[in-house]
Amino acid sequence: MDGQEDAFLYDPCAVAWLILPELVRAQLLHVVIELRGQYTRGMTVCDYRCLTGTESMIDVTDIITPIRQREPPNVNVAIRINSDAFYELLTFTLQLYP
């Protein structure tokens, strides 16, 4: 997959979040689908300007505190998942099927 060693498991992560909400750290953000952008048309765009310090979506640490946002939050966005617990839940569930 594009030279990456890891695979992104978006759907299983979403289901795991429903089963065990404590697996996921989430943040309320303003999210829209960009309809007019030359380079971003059709993309999901999240307003991350409310994140403090030098946090990024790749390395978010501790609790995220909103500091400013132009539009009110409209989506609870998953920021981080406990990957070990997720993998344990996933492998356990897959073993239930013959």
Salt bridges, closest charged atoms under 4 A:
ASP47 OD1 - ARG49 NE 2.83
ASP59 OD1 - ARG80 NH2 3.92
